[in-house]
């Protein structure tokens, strides 16, 4: 996406979801919000509005190329570990 496309997408996302981070819920001025891909481009995600959300820098940066939100990575692992241990025993 070029800078004009990013501005247009960000404006559309703000209209749809408001000026807050999709992951942590903090409200920020539009210039402090970043565009985050739900499915990272490195994993085949697109620049379509359906795949884009607004995120604060910290949440966007800490997600990296993960499909999980930052705080959910360890929870998803923990839940699968609990489930596996219950099934075994």
TIDO-463440 format. One line per field, with one value per residue: residue number from 1; residue in three letters; x negated, y, z negated of N, C-alpha, C, O in turn. Coordinates in pm, whole numbers, plus 50000, padded with zeros to 5 digits. Last residue first. Layout:
REM residues N
n NUM_...;
res ALA_...;
n_c1 X_...;
n_c2 Y_...;
n_c3 Z_...;
ca_c1 X_...;
ca_c2 Y_...;
ca_c3 Z_...;
c_c1 X_...;
c_c2 Y_...;
c_c3 Z_...;
o_c1 X_...;
o_c2 Y_...;
o_c3 Z_...;
END
This chain:
REM residues 89
n 89_88_87_86_85_84_83_82_81_80_79_78_77_76_75_74_73_72_71_70_69_68_67_66_65_64_63_62_61_60_59_58_57_56_55_54_53_52_51_50_49_48_47_46_45_44_43_42_41_40_39_38_37_36_35_34_33_32_31_30_29_28_27_26_25_24_23_22_21_20_19_18_17_16_15_14_13_12_11_10_9_8_7_6_5_4_3_2_1;
res UNK_UNK_UNK_UNK_UNK_UNK_UNK_UNK_UNK_UNK_UNK_UNK_UNK_UNK_UNK_UNK_UNK_UNK_UNK_UNK_UNK_UNK_UNK_UNK_UNK_UNK_UNK_UNK_UNK_UNK_UNK_UNK_UNK_UNK_UNK_UNK_UNK_UNK_UNK_UNK_UNK_UNK_UNK_UNK_UNK_UNK_UNK_UNK_UNK_UNK_UNK_UNK_UNK_UNK_UNK_UNK_UNK_UNK_UNK_UNK_UNK_UNK_UNK_UNK_UNK_UNK_UNK_UNK_UNK_UNK_UNK_UNK_UNK_UNK_UNK_UNK_UNK_UNK_UNK_UNK_UNK_UNK_UNK_UNK_UNK_UNK_UNK_UNK_UNK;
n_c1 50517_50517_50691_50555_50340_50473_50579_50345_50234_50422_50396_50129_50145_50321_50172_49958_50110_50258_50117_50096_50320_50200_50051_49742_49538_49586_49698_49557_49651_49920_49892_49741_49898_50241_50429_50704_50704_50779_50925_51125_50989_50695_50436_50404_50188_49984_49805_49712_49930_50122_50445_50479_50248_50284_50183_50165_50220_50144_50322_50561_50507_50658_50769_50716_50763_50586_50665_50743_50726_50939_51136_51370_51450_51529_51372_51121_51119_51117_50870_50700_50740_50634_50367_50289_50307_50102_49874_49948_49916;
n_c2 46208_46306_46516_46694_46761_46892_47115_47241_47300_47473_47684_47763_47855_48066_48225_48307_48462_48669_48902_48955_48755_48526_48493_48676_48839_49076_49163_49388_49581_49607_49688_49931_50095_49991_49931_49854_49596_49401_49225_49374_49545_49387_49313_48968_48696_48510_48548_48800_48951_48803_48857_49121_49379_49716_50043_50237_50554_50814_50958_50942_50905_50619_50399_50048_49781_49586_49533_49760_50077_50332_50512_50298_50119_50267_50496_50375_50249_50472_50584_50375_50381_50636_50602_50395_50528_50714_50548_50219_49882;
n_c3 46844_47098_47094_46932_47093_47306_47169_47089_47339_47444_47260_47307_47571_47535_47359_47518_47707_47608_47605_47892_48093_48347_48567_48596_48670_48419_48183_48111_48294_48217_47946_47981_48148_48159_48459_48668_48920_49210_49355_49470_49640_49776_49807_49687_49590_49606_49411_49447_49374_49108_49046_48958_48974_48871_48879_48577_48424_48407_48558_48410_48059_47895_47647_47612_47675_47749_48028_48168_48028_48166_48292_48475_48671_48906_48908_48897_49147_49319_49246_49326_49604_49662_49578_49756_50002_49963_49940_50082_50000;
ca_c1 50518_50426_50724_50683_50313_50397_50667_50441_50160_50401_50522_50169_50057_50357_50298_49930_50016_50327_50148_49980_50284_50261_50194_49829_49607_49497_49759_49534_49511_49884_49961_49694_49767_50135_50361_50616_50757_50708_50805_51165_51040_50838_50458_50417_50292_50083_49879_49614_49900_50005_50361_50523_50311_50237_50268_50103_50265_50069_50182_50545_50527_50543_50805_50681_50877_50589_50619_50826_50651_50884_50991_51331_51417_51588_51518_51164_51114_51228_50994_50705_50778_50773_50451_50288_50394_50239_49916_49875_50000;
ca_c2 46158_46196_46402_46638_46692_46769_47021_47194_47215_47345_47613_47712_47744_47958_48167_48217_48357_48542_48841_48934_48881_48553_48501_48580_48764_49027_49050_49266_49540_49569_49563_49823_50048_50077_49883_49955_49657_49511_49172_49261_49598_49416_49450_49074_48796_48513_48422_48691_48938_48875_48750_49008_49273_49581_49945_50172_50418_50718_50954_50863_50991_50699_50504_50185_49868_49623_49430_49641_49957_50253_50539_50403_50067_50136_50508_50461_50168_50376_50661_50413_50261_50604_50706_50374_50413_50761_50631_50346_50000;
ca_c3 46712_47065_47179_46885_46968_47331_47237_46989_47245_47511_47271_47176_47538_47626_47314_47407_47747_47626_47476_47805_48028_48217_48590_48531_48776_48524_48253_48034_48297_48353_47981_47895_48193_48106_48338_48611_48798_49145_49290_49385_49513_49780_49762_49788_49565_49714_49406_49462_49517_49159_49101_48876_49052_48842_48946_48692_48454_48326_48604_48533_48176_47935_47742_47575_47653_47606_47935_48178_48064_48056_48277_48380_48538_48873_48920_48786_49026_49324_49231_49185_49527_49693_49517_49610_49975_49985_49826_50077_50000;
c_c1 50635_50456_50638_50719_50441_50373_50598_50531_50253_50325_50505_50298_50101_50273_50338_50058_49995_50231_50212_50012_50174_50229_50268_49975_49704_49577_49664_49599_49489_49743_49922_49761_49722_50002_50263_50556_50658_50781_50730_51046_51080_50884_50607_50431_50290_50196_49993_49681_49803_49982_50242_50446_50351_50315_50205_50206_50194_50113_50097_50400_50495_50582_50683_50721_50844_50701_50634_50791_50745_50814_50933_51180_51383_51570_51587_51316_51159_51234_51115_50834_50793_50822_50599_50377_50402_50339_50060_49935_49912;
c_c2 46146_46134_46281_46513_46630_46692_46888_47088_47158_47250_47478_47633_47681_47836_48051_48153_48257_48429_48705_48861_48855_48694_48536_48600_48661_48961_48991_49144_49408_49513_49515_49689_49926_50016_49989_49901_49764_49559_49280_49206_49486_49464_49487_49211_48907_48613_48421_48553_48823_48850_48819_48883_49160_49482_49807_50078_50365_50573_50857_50853_50910_50795_50590_50282_50012_49720_49470_49540_49837_50129_50464_50413_50173_50099_50379_50477_50248_50292_50569_50491_50295_50484_50675_50475_50384_50648_50683_50434_50125;
c_c3 46633_46930_47147_46965_46911_47203_47260_47050_47140_47421_47340_47184_47407_47597_47403_47355_47635_47664_47489_47675_47927_48171_48461_48571_48720_48635_48356_48098_48224_48358_48120_47931_48112_48149_48290_48482_48753_49020_49211_49306_49417_49642_49767_49722_49668_49694_49507_49459_49542_49309_49165_48916_48958_48929_48925_48756_48578_48348_48523_48579_48303_48046_47768_47687_47617_47573_47789_48069_48062_48110_48159_48368_48433_48726_48872_48790_48904_49197_49229_49157_49379_49613_49539_49539_49824_49957_49842_49966_50000;
o_c1 50627_50424_50680_50771_50435_50383_50656_50556_50244_50349_50567_50310_50108_50324_50385_50055_50013_50269_50221_49942_50161_50124_50385_50016_49743_49672_49661_49558_49412_49718_49895_49692_49671_49995_50209_50624_50542_50904_50626_51066_51069_50825_50641_50437_50187_50291_50087_49621_49811_50012_50258_50391_50267_50434_50088_50303_50167_50050_49988_50360_50410_50677_50613_50708_50936_50732_50690_50880_50818_50839_50884_51106_51370_51664_51691_51381_51227_51342_51205_50900_50887_50933_50680_50454_50510_50442_50132_50035_49813;
o_c2 46101_46018_46167_46416_46525_46570_46782_46984_47040_47129_47380_47527_47558_47724_47948_48038_48137_48312_48631_48767_48742_48749_48573_48711_48568_49019_48870_49031_49324_49410_49397_49588_49829_49897_50066_49833_49763_49561_49250_49147_49502_49428_49605_49223_48936_48614_48342_48454_48756_48743_48888_48812_49108_49500_49785_50040_50439_50480_50820_50750_50821_50770_50631_50250_50091_49741_49392_49468_49816_50084_50524_50333_50140_50051_50384_50473_50195_50266_50586_50468_50250_50486_50687_50439_50353_50670_50695_50397_50132;
o_c3 46519_46906_47167_46910_46848_47202_47237_46988_47105_47426_47300_47123_47396_47598_47354_47311_47654_47655_47391_47639_47879_48205_48465_48605_48790_48687_48377_48070_48270_48420_48140_47944_48168_48183_48369_48405_48794_49015_49151_49199_49295_49540_49764_49600_49729_49772_49496_49499_49645_49361_49266_48832_48885_48953_48957_48692_48672_48298_48567_48633_48300_48119_47675_47805_47594_47456_47710_48021_47965_48222_48064_48425_48315_48662_48806_48685_48816_49144_49147_49056_49313_49559_49447_49451_49772_49894_49743_49905_49927;
END
